[in-house]
Amino acid sequence: MPTIFSQAREWDIDIDRYLNRIVPASPLHRLPAPVSRFLGYRAPTTTAGQQDDVGNVMGALWSLLGAFCGLAVVAVVFGGMESIRVHRPPALIASFGASAILEYNSIRSPLGQPRNALLGHTFSALIGVGIAKLFQHHGDYEGARWVAGAVACGCASAVMLVTNTVHPPGGASAVLAATDPVIMAMGWYFVGLVMWGTTLMLVVGLVVNNVQRQFPVYWWTPMDLRRARRIEINGVEVLVPRDLGLSGEEERVLSGLRARLRKRGDGEMEMDSGRSSAEVTVVSSRGGSARIAGV
């Protein structure tokens, strides 16, 4: 007889199954090429992983430059903004060093893509600060601080896995939030600081990583979120999506298919397949479609 433990092996929560229904498809292909390139988009003709990869020597140089620039920008911003300095943050949050390896070195790893980096750090920081505040109600928090750090890291790991936002440096953010006195003194402000620092590192990554390589590989999911669009052909009309532009040759092909269907349906003679595209008109139709009708 199956037990609860054997049944648990089959449990699986796929949050993207629900989120991807409302997440819009990427609009990057509609942007000018110089802009979309530095947002990680490559035209379908570009063979991913070949034209956008470099040898390990150039990869090492770009990784070095990216890690230096990314952490330097974060340090300069943290030290130069008075609104941040009043909270006395560390010169650099240690977990950002681990993020630099993923975002500038292993740039094709799913663990270093924007969704994982930003949300993984954010969820972990939230959990770390929350656990720290709960444990601070304990009379001997100093003696139990190690427990708080372990609990925070474990909870952050579980949340990142369930939400598909696993980012290993996030575990360090959770531990720091629950054990480091300097960061604990910032309280919930640490969450915003982590989000701000992660965003800055991602911006640097978009610039440095897209000169010869490609980053990110995707922003939200590697799945194609474009909705399937219906094309209907019958003997009377051809219904295509309104935003689908057709060339003259394509209109002639569709018109020929419509003619063949009409001939099969009512015995009329097949239309001349060589008729010009001027004889085919595209008119609006209900339901967000365009209708190709014969004249």
Backbone as CSV, one residue per row, in Angstrom:
resi,resn,N_x,N_y,N_z,CA_x,CA_y,CA_z,C_x,C_y,C_z
1,MET,0.855,-1.193,0.000,0.000,0.000,0.000,0.891,1.242,0.000
2,PRO,0.654,2.153,-0.936,1.518,3.329,-1.017,1.378,4.207,0.215
3,THR,2.497,4.722,0.657,2.515,5.623,1.802,2.582,7.063,1.314
4,ILE,2.423,7.978,2.261,2.483,9.392,1.916,3.852,9.757,1.358
5,PHE,4.900,9.055,1.821,6.247,9.362,1.357,6.459,8.888,-0.080
6,SER,5.919,7.727,-0.421,6.057,7.247,-1.796,5.235,8.103,-2.756
7,GLN,4.080,8.565,-2.294,3.258,9.434,-3.132,3.926,10.793,-3.330
8,ALA,4.633,11.237,-2.308,5.268,12.552,-2.383,6.328,12.616,-3.478
9,ARG,6.862,11.483,-3.860,7.865,11.467,-4.924,7.317,12.008,-6.231
10,GLU,6.016,11.916,-6.413,5.398,12.343,-7.664,4.882,13.775,-7.609
11,TRP,4.920,14.400,-6.437,4.406,15.758,-6.325,5.298,16.716,-7.108
12,ASP,4.679,17.602,-7.845,5.443,18.569,-8.631,4.610,19.832,-8.809
13,ILE,5.206,20.958,-8.481,4.542,22.249,-8.645,5.243,22.997,-9.767
14,ASP,4.551,23.217,-10.854,5.105,23.964,-11.986,4.416,25.318,-12.041
15,ILE,5.017,26.293,-11.381,4.393,27.619,-11.303,4.313,28.273,-12.679
16,ASP,5.249,27.940,-13.560,5.224,28.539,-14.896,4.029,28.075,-15.716
17,ARG,3.478,26.951,-15.354,2.288,26.470,-16.057,1.162,27.490,-15.954
18,TYR,1.128,28.225,-14.873,0.087,29.228,-14.662,0.581,30.627,-15.041
19,LEU,1.825,30.936,-14.706,2.338,32.272,-14.985,2.506,32.523,-16.477
20,ASN,2.927,31.506,-17.219,3.172,31.706,-18.646,1.902,32.016,-19.429
21,ARG,0.747,31.760,-18.821,-0.510,32.096,-19.491,-0.732,33.598,-19.545
22,ILE,-0.141,34.325,-18.593,-0.361,35.771,-18.531,0.891,36.570,-18.868
23,VAL,2.032,35.912,-18.927,3.268,36.603,-19.280,3.284,36.832,-20.786
24,PRO,3.443,38.072,-21.237,3.429,38.332,-22.680,4.682,37.794,-23.355
25,ALA,4.566,37.542,-24.639,5.724,37.101,-25.420,6.735,38.230,-25.528
26,SER,7.976,37.885,-25.742,9.038,38.884,-25.824,8.807,39.836,-27.000
27,PRO,8.897,41.160,-26.750,8.736,42.129,-27.839,10.072,42.566,-28.429
28,LEU,11.171,41.918,-28.047,12.495,42.403,-28.430,12.705,42.407,-29.935
29,HIS,12.060,41.480,-30.657,12.263,41.411,-32.104,11.709,42.631,-32.825
30,ARG,10.883,43.409,-32.149,10.292,44.594,-32.769,11.162,45.836,-32.582
31,LEU,12.170,45.748,-31.742,13.032,46.891,-31.466,14.114,47.011,-32.530
32,PRO,14.689,48.214,-32.685,15.811,48.360,-33.624,16.945,47.405,-33.264
33,ALA,17.621,46.897,-34.269,18.661,45.883,-34.051,19.729,46.306,-33.049
34,PRO,20.244,47.556,-33.098,21.272,47.930,-32.114,20.760,47.890,-30.677
35,VAL,19.471,48.144,-30.493,18.896,48.113,-29.143,18.634,46.677,-28.712
36,SER,17.987,45.914,-29.584,17.630,44.540,-29.219,18.863,43.672,-28.992
37,ARG,19.945,43.979,-29.694,21.165,43.178,-29.499,21.654,43.270,-28.064
38,PHE,21.639,44.481,-27.505,22.139,44.660,-26.141,21.081,44.330,-25.093
39,LEU,19.973,43.779,-25.533,18.988,43.197,-24.619,18.967,41.676,-24.763
40,GLY,19.917,41.153,-25.534,20.070,39.705,-25.646,19.379,39.062,-26.828
41,TYR,18.697,39.846,-27.660,17.962,39.243,-28.778,18.893,38.999,-29.960
42,ARG,18.709,37.853,-30.590,19.405,37.550,-31.834,18.375,37.073,-32.846
43,ALA,18.524,37.500,-34.085,17.592,37.093,-35.137,17.630,35.584,-35.295
44,PRO,16.519,34.980,-35.717,16.474,33.518,-35.866,17.542,32.955,-36.784
45,THR,18.067,33.777,-37.701,19.093,33.278,-38.615,20.425,33.073,-37.921
46,THR,20.575,33.703,-36.749,21.816,33.538,-35.999,21.784,32.221,-35.259
47,THR,22.781,31.391,-35.453,22.846,30.094,-34.783,23.330,30.290,-33.362
48,ALA,22.415,30.163,-32.399,22.769,30.370,-31.004,23.828,29.363,-30.592
49,GLY,24.785,29.850,-29.824,25.811,28.966,-29.308,27.002,28.824,-30.240
50,GLN,26.924,29.388,-31.472,28.059,29.321,-32.382,28.552,30.728,-32.699
51,GLN,27.716,31.526,-33.365,28.148,32.863,-33.709,28.270,33.751,-32.479
52,ASP,27.586,33.440,-31.399,27.604,34.292,-30.220,28.461,33.717,-29.102
53,ASP,29.271,32.721,-29.387,30.205,32.190,-28.415,31.621,32.561,-28.830
54,VAL,32.510,32.669,-27.860,33.906,32.975,-28.131,34.763,31.910,-27.459
55,GLY,36.040,31.891,-27.800,36.956,30.967,-27.160,37.150,31.316,-25.694
56,ASN,37.772,30.403,-24.944,37.879,30.636,-23.506,38.837,31.767,-23.159
57,VAL,39.753,32.126,-24.076,40.650,33.248,-23.793,39.868,34.554,-23.796
58,MET,39.104,34.794,-24.874,38.277,35.999,-24.912,37.182,35.928,-23.856
59,GLY,36.668,34.714,-23.622,35.661,34.573,-22.572,36.204,34.971,-21.217
60,ALA,37.453,34.597,-20.941,38.068,34.965,-19.668,38.254,36.473,-19.558
61,LEU,38.649,37.108,-20.671,38.839,38.561,-20.644,37.515,39.287,-20.418
62,TRP,36.466,38.852,-21.119,35.162,39.477,-20.922,34.630,39.210,-19.517
63,SER,34.901,38.029,-18.978,34.473,37.722,-17.612,35.182,38.619,-16.609
64,LEU,36.485,38.807,-16.819,37.253,39.690,-15.938,36.705,41.111,-15.990
65,LEU,36.514,41.614,-17.220,36.016,42.979,-17.376,34.623,43.124,-16.782
66,GLY,33.765,42.142,-17.028,32.401,42.228,-16.518,32.347,42.204,-15.009
67,ALA,33.085,41.279,-14.383,33.071,41.193,-12.923,33.604,42.474,-12.298
68,PHE,34.695,43.008,-12.866,35.248,44.252,-12.326,34.259,45.400,-12.460
69,CYS,33.733,45.583,-13.672,32.819,46.708,-13.906,31.535,46.560,-13.099
70,GLY,30.986,45.343,-13.055,29.736,45.142,-12.332,29.859,45.453,-10.856
71,LEU,30.873,44.905,-10.207,31.047,45.143,-8.774,31.492,46.577,-8.503
72,ALA,32.303,47.143,-9.407,32.740,48.522,-9.221,31.563,49.489,-9.295
73,VAL,30.668,49.263,-10.252,29.490,50.132,-10.369,28.639,50.055,-9.110
74,VAL,28.420,48.843,-8.604,27.632,48.690,-7.377,28.302,49.413,-6.218
75,ALA,29.615,49.258,-6.070,30.333,49.897,-4.968,30.273,51.415,-5.067
76,VAL,30.435,51.942,-6.283,30.396,53.394,-6.470,29.011,53.946,-6.152
77,VAL,27.978,53.270,-6.621,26.611,53.736,-6.360,26.286,53.649,-4.871
78,PHE,26.624,52.526,-4.240,26.346,52.373,-2.810,27.092,53.419,-1.989
79,GLY,28.320,53.732,-2.394,29.106,54.697,-1.631,28.826,56.136,-1.993
80,GLY,28.220,56.364,-3.166,28.007,57.732,-3.612,26.631,58.294,-3.342
81,MET,25.673,57.461,-3.000,24.315,57.943,-2.747,24.104,58.125,-1.246
82,GLU,23.792,59.342,-0.874,23.618,59.647,0.551,22.486,58.833,1.160
83,SER,21.425,58.596,0.383,20.285,57.841,0.905,20.664,56.403,1.240
84,ILE,21.720,55.899,0.615,22.201,54.551,0.923,23.231,54.596,2.039
85,ARG,24.108,55.592,2.006,25.175,55.672,3.007,24.649,55.798,4.425
86,VAL,23.490,56.422,4.593,22.962,56.611,5.955,22.640,55.279,6.616
87,HIS,22.465,54.237,5.819,22.176,52.913,6.379,23.454,52.120,6.644
88,ARG,24.591,52.714,6.345,25.905,52.115,6.605,26.033,50.695,6.038
89,PRO,25.828,50.550,4.736,25.963,49.210,4.141,27.437,48.842,4.002
90,PRO,27.740,47.577,3.804,29.130,47.192,3.527,29.553,47.727,2.164
91,ALA,30.849,47.781,1.935,31.345,48.274,0.650,30.757,47.464,-0.499
92,LEU,30.654,46.170,-0.314,30.026,45.274,-1.286,29.323,44.156,-0.535
93,ILE,28.172,43.759,-1.028,27.470,42.609,-0.456,28.143,41.355,-1.007
94,ALA,28.597,40.499,-0.118,29.428,39.355,-0.519,28.759,38.473,-1.566
95,SER,27.456,38.314,-1.479,26.775,37.418,-2.426,26.838,37.933,-3.856
96,PHE,27.099,39.232,-4.036,27.222,39.769,-5.387,28.466,39.219,-6.089
97,GLY,29.482,38.851,-5.319,30.664,38.256,-5.931,30.341,36.942,-6.607
98,ALA,29.498,36.142,-5.965,29.082,34.878,-6.578,28.201,35.131,-7.798
99,SER,27.343,36.145,-7.717,26.495,36.482,-8.869,27.337,36.911,-10.062
100,ALA,28.455,37.585,-9.785,29.317,38.050,-10.874,29.849,36.884,-11.698
101,ILE,30.107,35.749,-11.060,30.603,34.591,-11.799,29.534,34.066,-12.749
102,LEU,28.296,34.026,-12.285,27.211,33.522,-13.127,26.851,34.505,-14.231
103,GLU,26.842,35.790,-13.932,26.339,36.780,-14.876,27.375,37.250,-15.879
104,TYR,28.655,37.049,-15.600,29.693,37.492,-16.531,30.573,36.348,-17.027
105,ASN,30.488,35.202,-16.387,31.304,34.063,-16.786,30.426,32.971,-17.399
106,SER,29.604,32.344,-16.585,28.696,31.286,-17.074,27.392,31.909,-17.544
107,ILE,27.501,32.743,-18.589,26.361,33.579,-18.961,25.226,32.801,-19.614
108,ARG,25.471,31.580,-20.036,24.408,30.787,-20.649,23.721,29.873,-19.648
109,SER,24.181,29.884,-18.411,23.570,29.046,-17.385,22.185,29.570,-17.024
110,PRO,21.186,28.702,-16.914,19.853,29.148,-16.480,19.886,29.826,-15.111
111,LEU,20.863,29.479,-14.284,20.937,30.036,-12.932,21.331,31.508,-12.931
112,GLY,21.874,32.006,-14.045,22.323,33.385,-14.089,21.473,34.296,-14.943
113,GLN,20.344,33.822,-15.440,19.468,34.654,-16.266,18.728,35.677,-15.394
114,PRO,18.237,36.771,-15.982,17.666,37.867,-15.189,16.598,37.454,-14.191
115,ARG,15.693,36.586,-14.600,14.634,36.174,-13.670,15.232,35.531,-12.429
116,ASN,16.166,34.625,-12.631,16.773,33.926,-11.504,17.600,34.866,-10.639
117,ALA,18.376,35.739,-11.278,19.241,36.632,-10.521,18.432,37.612,-9.676
118,LEU,17.486,38.292,-10.300,16.739,39.321,-9.588,15.780,38.731,-8.562
119,LEU,14.972,37.767,-8.973,13.987,37.204,-8.049,14.634,36.282,-7.026
120,GLY,15.672,35.546,-7.431,16.353,34.680,-6.480,16.953,35.467,-5.334
121,HIS,17.641,36.561,-5.658,18.209,37.421,-4.618,17.112,38.066,-3.771
122,THR,16.055,38.538,-4.442,14.991,39.245,-3.720,14.270,38.325,-2.748
123,PHE,13.846,37.166,-3.218,13.169,36.217,-2.326,14.069,35.825,-1.159
124,SER,15.336,35.598,-1.440,16.263,35.176,-0.391,16.472,36.279,0.637
125,ALA,16.596,37.512,0.168,16.767,38.626,1.100,15.524,38.807,1.968
126,LEU,14.356,38.703,1.354,13.110,38.807,2.127,13.044,37.735,3.210
127,ILE,13.370,36.527,2.838,13.317,35.419,3.798,14.362,35.608,4.886
128,GLY,15.568,36.010,4.502,16.627,36.202,5.486,16.286,37.262,6.510
129,VAL,15.783,38.394,6.038,15.409,39.468,6.971,14.247,39.025,7.853
130,GLY,13.256,38.365,7.254,12.109,37.904,8.043,12.509,36.906,9.117
131,ILE,13.365,35.943,8.774,13.828,34.959,9.758,14.624,35.645,10.863
132,ALA,15.468,36.600,10.482,16.265,37.313,11.486,15.378,38.034,12.486
133,LYS,14.339,38.687,11.996,13.458,39.425,12.903,12.683,38.473,13.811
134,LEU,12.323,37.311,13.309,11.650,36.330,14.163,12.587,35.823,15.259
135,PHE,13.807,35.517,14.903,14.758,34.988,15.882,15.195,36.047,16.888
136,GLN,15.108,37.315,16.500,15.516,38.371,17.425,14.583,38.488,18.616
137,HIS,13.419,37.867,18.525,12.521,37.836,19.680,13.013,36.839,20.721
138,HIS,13.959,36.001,20.337,14.527,35.034,21.281,15.494,35.757,22.212
139,GLY,15.465,35.403,23.468,16.306,36.090,24.447,17.786,35.961,24.163
140,ASP,18.233,34.828,23.651,19.651,34.598,23.374,19.867,34.484,21.871
141,TYR,19.603,35.585,21.163,19.732,35.543,19.712,21.174,35.309,19.275
142,GLU,22.119,35.890,20.010,23.518,35.718,19.639,23.896,34.241,19.598
143,GLY,23.395,33.482,20.546,23.712,32.064,20.574,22.956,31.264,19.530
144,ALA,21.842,31.818,19.065,21.012,31.099,18.084,21.159,31.663,16.674
145,ARG,22.121,32.575,16.490,22.261,33.215,15.183,22.580,32.201,14.089
146,TRP,23.377,31.202,14.431,23.732,30.203,13.426,22.503,29.416,12.977
147,VAL,21.561,29.227,13.919,20.325,28.532,13.556,19.519,29.387,12.581
148,ALA,19.470,30.687,12.854,18.737,31.597,11.969,19.315,31.567,10.562
149,GLY,20.640,31.568,10.457,21.272,31.527,9.142,20.961,30.250,8.391
150,ALA,20.991,29.122,9.108,20.702,27.839,8.465,19.247,27.757,8.024
151,VAL,18.343,28.217,8.880,16.921,28.198,8.535,16.651,29.106,7.338
152,ALA,17.262,30.296,7.344,17.049,31.246,6.252,17.527,30.674,4.924
153,CYS,18.694,30.060,4.927,19.228,29.488,3.685,18.357,28.335,3.200
154,GLY,17.928,27.482,4.118,17.079,26.362,3.731,15.757,26.812,3.152
155,CYS,15.129,27.784,3.797,13.844,28.295,3.295,14.015,28.980,1.944
156,ALA,15.092,29.751,1.800,15.340,30.426,0.528,15.548,29.413,-0.588
157,SER,16.270,28.348,-0.289,16.502,27.309,-1.294,15.191,26.682,-1.743
158,ALA,14.315,26.387,-0.791,13.034,25.767,-1.128,12.165,26.701,-1.961
159,VAL,12.109,27.970,-1.572,11.275,28.935,-2.293,11.796,29.146,-3.710
160,MET,13.107,29.259,-3.861,13.663,29.452,-5.201,13.367,28.258,-6.103
161,LEU,13.406,27.059,-5.546,13.139,25.871,-6.359,11.692,25.839,-6.827
162,VAL,10.763,26.121,-5.928,9.338,26.063,-6.265,8.960,27.156,-7.260
163,THR,9.623,28.316,-7.182,9.287,29.441,-8.055,10.142,29.492,-9.322
164,ASN,10.962,28.480,-9.548,11.847,28.452,-10.722,12.751,29.676,-10.794
165,THR,13.277,30.086,-9.641,14.171,31.244,-9.592,15.479,30.894,-8.887
166,VAL,15.948,29.666,-9.051,17.153,29.238,-8.336,18.356,30.075,-8.778
167,HIS,18.967,30.735,-7.821,20.173,31.537,-8.033,21.054,31.296,-6.815
168,PRO,22.058,30.427,-6.914,22.844,30.040,-5.740,23.329,31.191,-4.866
169,PRO,23.780,32.325,-5.436,24.193,33.426,-4.562,23.068,33.944,-3.667
170,GLY,21.816,33.658,-4.038,20.706,34.066,-3.182,20.790,33.424,-1.814
171,GLY,21.286,32.196,-1.739,21.455,31.552,-0.442,22.377,32.344,0.453
172,ALA,23.431,32.922,-0.143,24.347,33.756,0.638,23.654,35.026,1.118
173,SER,22.794,35.597,0.282,22.045,36.791,0.710,21.166,36.481,1.910
174,ALA,20.543,35.307,1.912,19.695,34.916,3.038,20.518,34.739,4.308
175,VAL,21.682,34.097,4.193,22.541,33.887,5.363,23.051,35.217,5.906
176,LEU,23.482,36.108,5.015,23.972,37.414,5.456,22.890,38.191,6.186
177,ALA,21.674,38.150,5.649,20.577,38.902,6.265,20.251,38.402,7.659
178,ALA,20.543,37.134,7.935,20.179,36.553,9.230,21.336,36.487,10.215
179,THR,22.562,36.738,9.748,23.712,36.554,10.646,24.666,37.736,10.715
180,ASP,24.756,38.546,9.682,25.717,39.651,9.659,25.155,40.859,10.407
181,PRO,25.801,41.306,11.487,25.269,42.428,12.281,25.090,43.706,11.470
182,VAL,26.020,43.983,10.542,25.916,45.200,9.734,24.666,45.162,8.866
183,ILE,24.416,44.032,8.247,23.249,43.903,7.372,21.970,43.780,8.184
184,MET,22.035,43.099,9.314,20.850,42.983,10.165,20.379,44.347,10.640
185,ALA,21.319,45.268,10.841,20.953,46.611,11.302,20.147,47.365,10.254
186,MET,20.289,47.007,8.986,19.537,47.675,7.922,18.092,47.208,7.872
187,GLY,17.804,46.034,8.386,16.433,45.529,8.376,15.913,45.330,6.968
188,TRP,14.665,45.739,6.748,14.024,45.524,5.451,14.663,46.339,4.336
189,TYR,15.422,47.357,4.689,16.097,48.147,3.659,17.071,47.286,2.858
190,PHE,17.562,46.225,3.474,18.497,45.328,2.792,17.858,44.705,1.554
191,VAL,16.568,44.451,1.595,15.884,43.846,0.441,15.960,44.783,-0.765
192,GLY,15.629,46.051,-0.544,15.710,47.021,-1.629,17.129,47.205,-2.130
193,LEU,18.085,47.150,-1.208,19.485,47.308,-1.590,19.940,46.150,-2.476
194,VAL,19.516,44.953,-2.138,19.859,43.785,-2.954,19.226,43.894,-4.341
195,MET,17.983,44.315,-4.402,17.318,44.476,-5.696,18.035,45.521,-6.548
196,TRP,18.420,46.628,-5.939,19.090,47.705,-6.652,20.458,47.244,-7.150
197,GLY,21.211,46.576,-6.286,22.521,46.090,-6.690,22.436,45.045,-7.791
198,THR,21.470,44.140,-7.688,21.301,43.112,-8.717,20.931,43.733,-10.057
199,THR,20.085,44.746,-10.028,19.699,45.435,-11.260,20.901,46.102,-11.913
200,LEU,21.731,46.755,-11.109,22.931,47.397,-11.654,23.858,46.375,-12.306
201,MET,24.016,45.231,-11.664,24.881,44.194,-12.233,24.308,43.645,-13.537
202,LEU,23.000,43.532,-13.616,22.375,43.064,-14.854,22.568,44.069,-15.982
203,VAL,22.464,45.359,-15.663,22.659,46.392,-16.682,24.082,46.327,-17.227
204,VAL,25.045,46.192,-16.340,26.435,46.051,-16.789,26.588,44.800,-17.651
205,GLY,25.925,43.724,-17.257,25.990,42.490,-18.027,25.433,42.651,-19.429
206,LEU,24.360,43.421,-19.579,23.776,43.642,-20.898,24.763,44.343,-21.825
207,VAL,25.551,45.245,-21.274,26.516,45.978,-22.097,27.739,45.120,-22.404
208,VAL,28.364,44.596,-21.366,29.632,43.879,-21.546,29.440,42.551,-22.276
209,ASN,28.414,41.820,-21.907,28.256,40.458,-22.436,27.763,40.404,-23.875
210,ASN,27.211,41.503,-24.372,26.630,41.463,-25.717,27.529,42.062,-26.786
211,VAL,28.755,42.390,-26.433,29.685,42.877,-27.448,30.067,41.734,-28.385
212,GLN,30.481,40.611,-27.819,30.828,39.445,-28.631,30.019,38.203,-28.265
213,ARG,29.304,38.247,-27.159,28.554,37.082,-26.705,27.067,37.441,-26.650
214,GLN,26.275,36.625,-26.011,24.836,36.867,-25.898,24.396,36.708,-24.451
215,PHE,23.749,37.764,-23.940,23.194,37.726,-22.587,22.035,38.713,-22.513
216,PRO,20.915,38.307,-21.951,20.626,36.964,-21.464,20.198,36.037,-22.602
217,VAL,20.209,34.750,-22.323,19.682,33.784,-23.287,18.169,33.920,-23.344
218,TYR,17.557,34.242,-22.230,16.127,34.557,-22.155,15.913,35.412,-20.919
219,TRP,14.791,36.132,-20.891,14.487,36.999,-19.751,13.613,36.301,-18.717
220,TRP,12.633,35.565,-19.169,11.700,34.930,-18.243,11.758,33.407,-18.317
221,THR,11.660,32.867,-19.509,11.641,31.420,-19.693,12.201,31.084,-21.063
222,PRO,12.833,29.921,-21.218,13.305,29.535,-22.551,12.177,29.100,-23.474
223,MET,10.972,28.932,-22.949,9.839,28.519,-23.767,9.368,29.661,-24.657
224,ASP,8.849,29.318,-25.818,8.283,30.297,-26.741,6.870,30.631,-26.269
225,LEU,6.665,31.872,-25.823,5.370,32.274,-25.273,4.445,32.877,-26.317
226,ARG,4.864,32.878,-27.571,3.984,33.410,-28.615,2.771,32.513,-28.778
227,ARG,1.605,33.124,-28.773,0.366,32.366,-28.891,0.174,31.879,-30.329
228,ALA,-0.302,30.663,-30.455,-0.589,30.131,-31.793,-1.701,30.948,-32.444
229,ARG,-1.517,31.266,-33.715,-2.504,32.063,-34.438,-3.169,31.213,-35.519
230,ARG,-4.464,31.378,-35.635,-5.247,30.506,-36.508,-5.393,31.116,-37.895
231,ILE,-5.234,30.274,-38.909,-5.500,30.648,-40.295,-6.575,29.706,-40.829
232,GLU,-7.660,30.272,-41.321,-8.790,29.466,-41.801,-8.987,29.696,-43.294
233,ILE,-9.069,28.603,-44.043,-9.261,28.674,-45.491,-10.491,27.857,-45.858
234,ASN,-11.423,28.468,-46.583,-12.569,27.737,-47.109,-12.865,28.251,-48.512
235,GLY,-13.933,27.785,-49.096,-14.227,28.156,-50.468,-14.698,29.579,-50.648
236,VAL,-14.987,30.279,-49.555,-15.508,31.641,-49.644,-14.453,32.678,-49.303
237,GLU,-13.651,32.392,-48.289,-12.699,33.389,-47.819,-11.520,32.710,-47.130
238,VAL,-10.491,33.506,-46.905,-9.315,33.080,-46.145,-9.159,34.046,-44.982
239,LEU,-9.190,33.528,-43.753,-9.053,34.358,-42.562,-7.645,34.209,-42.003
240,VAL,-6.935,35.324,-41.909,-5.579,35.328,-41.356,-5.523,36.375,-40.250
241,PRO,-4.578,36.273,-39.319,-4.445,37.293,-38.271,-4.274,38.677,-38.877
242,ARG,-4.862,39.664,-38.239,-4.868,41.019,-38.780,-3.452,41.569,-38.979
243,ASP,-2.531,41.206,-38.059,-1.193,41.779,-38.129,-0.228,40.953,-38.978
244,LEU,-0.748,39.969,-39.699,0.104,39.130,-40.538,0.134,39.704,-41.951
245,GLY,1.233,40.336,-42.307,1.360,40.915,-43.634,1.622,39.845,-44.681
246,LEU,0.980,39.975,-45.831,1.131,38.992,-46.906,1.709,39.659,-48.143
247,SER,2.631,38.957,-48.790,3.163,39.441,-50.061,2.185,39.082,-51.176
248,GLY,2.423,39.639,-52.356,1.554,39.329,-53.481,1.564,37.849,-53.819
249,GLU,2.743,37.224,-53.757,2.850,35.802,-54.055,2.070,34.978,-53.038
250,GLU,2.159,35.353,-51.759,1.432,34.622,-50.722,-0.074,34.758,-50.910
251,GLU,-0.519,35.949,-51.314,-1.946,36.138,-51.564,-2.414,35.277,-52.736
252,ARG,-1.576,35.146,-53.764,-1.954,34.322,-54.909,-2.058,32.846,-54.512
253,VAL,-1.132,32.391,-53.657,-1.181,30.995,-53.220,-2.447,30.731,-52.424
254,LEU,-2.764,31.629,-51.485,-3.963,31.444,-50.669,-5.224,31.545,-51.518
255,SER,-5.189,32.444,-52.495,-6.345,32.572,-53.378,-6.548,31.297,-54.192
256,GLY,-5.433,30.678,-54.613,-5.539,29.425,-55.344,-6.122,28.312,-54.496
257,LEU,-5.720,28.248,-53.222,-6.285,27.248,-52.313,-7.776,27.474,-52.122
258,ARG,-8.157,28.745,-51.985,-9.578,29.052,-51.823,-10.359,28.618,-53.062
259,ALA,-9.759,28.822,-54.236,-10.430,28.446,-55.478,-10.623,26.936,-55.568
260,ARG,-9.616,26.184,-55.155,-9.726,24.721,-55.206,-10.806,24.224,-54.251
261,LEU,-10.879,24.854,-53.070,-11.914,24.459,-52.118,-13.301,24.801,-52.649
262,ARG,-13.410,25.935,-53.325,-14.710,26.318,-53.884,-15.126,25.334,-54.973
263,LYS,-14.167,24.932,-55.801,-14.483,23.988,-56.870,-14.943,22.653,-56.306
264,ARG,-14.275,22.214,-55.242,-14.664,20.941,-54.637,-16.031,21.062,-53.989
265,GLY,-16.335,22.236,-53.412,-17.572,22.374,-52.662,-18.809,22.531,-53.515
266,ASP,-18.750,23.320,-54.569,-19.978,23.579,-55.313,-19.846,23.317,-56.813
267,GLY,-18.719,22.707,-57.243,-18.592,22.305,-58.639,-18.257,23.427,-59.582
268,GLU,-17.990,24.609,-59.081,-17.626,25.703,-59.963,-16.263,25.439,-60.585
269,MET,-16.017,26.053,-61.688,-14.733,25.896,-62.352,-13.641,26.524,-61.500
270,GLU,-12.479,25.899,-61.539,-11.355,26.397,-60.742,-10.932,27.756,-61.262
271,MET,-10.691,28.658,-60.314,-10.249,29.986,-60.701,-8.879,29.920,-61.360
272,ASP,-8.614,30.856,-62.177,-7.315,30.928,-62.831,-6.244,31.183,-61.782
273,SER,-5.329,30.221,-61.606,-4.311,30.359,-60.564,-3.316,31.452,-60.877
274,GLY,-3.343,31.971,-62.112,-2.397,33.019,-62.448,-2.953,34.411,-62.277
275,ARG,-4.141,34.544,-61.681,-4.730,35.874,-61.512,-3.808,36.740,-60.687
276,SER,-3.828,38.013,-60.951,-2.906,38.925,-60.280,-3.347,39.161,-58.853
277,SER,-2.397,39.605,-58.048,-2.700,39.864,-56.645,-3.645,41.037,-56.493
278,ALA,-3.778,41.841,-57.544,-4.694,42.967,-57.456,-6.129,42.501,-57.379
279,GLU,-6.387,41.244,-57.820,-7.738,40.728,-57.788,-8.105,40.160,-56.418
280,VAL,-7.131,40.173,-55.502,-7.370,39.661,-54.166,-7.324,40.819,-53.193
281,THR,-8.340,40.957,-52.392,-8.382,42.052,-51.432,-8.370,41.501,-50.021
282,VAL,-7.762,42.253,-49.110,-7.734,41.895,-47.702,-8.610,42.898,-46.964
283,VAL,-9.679,42.417,-46.378,-10.605,43.298,-45.687,-10.731,42.863,-44.244
284,SER,-11.154,43.804,-43.398,-11.272,43.510,-41.976,-12.391,42.530,-41.715
285,SER,-12.200,41.734,-40.704,-13.201,40.764,-40.298,-13.299,40.774,-38.797
286,ARG,-14.387,40.313,-38.258,-14.544,40.252,-36.821,-13.576,39.249,-36.229
287,GLY,-13.259,39.441,-34.933,-12.393,38.496,-34.239,-10.924,38.782,-34.420
288,GLY,-10.568,40.026,-34.835,-9.161,40.363,-34.939,-8.468,39.727,-36.122
289,SER,-9.223,39.360,-37.174,-8.622,38.716,-38.330,-8.827,39.580,-39.554
290,ALA,-8.087,39.245,-40.614,-8.284,39.884,-41.901,-8.822,38.832,-42.852
291,ARG,-9.666,39.253,-43.806,-10.314,38.310,-44.715,-9.818,38.566,-46.131
292,ILE,-9.331,37.527,-46.788,-8.939,37.615,-48.191,-10.118,37.142,-49.022
293,ALA,-10.662,38.029,-49.823,-11.844,37.682,-50.609,-11.575,37.957,-52.076
294,GLY,-12.202,37.174,-52.933,-12.060,37.388,-54.365,-12.923,38.547,-54.816
295,VAL,-12.510,39.177,-55.903,-13.271,40.301,-56.434,-14.200,39.809,-57.527
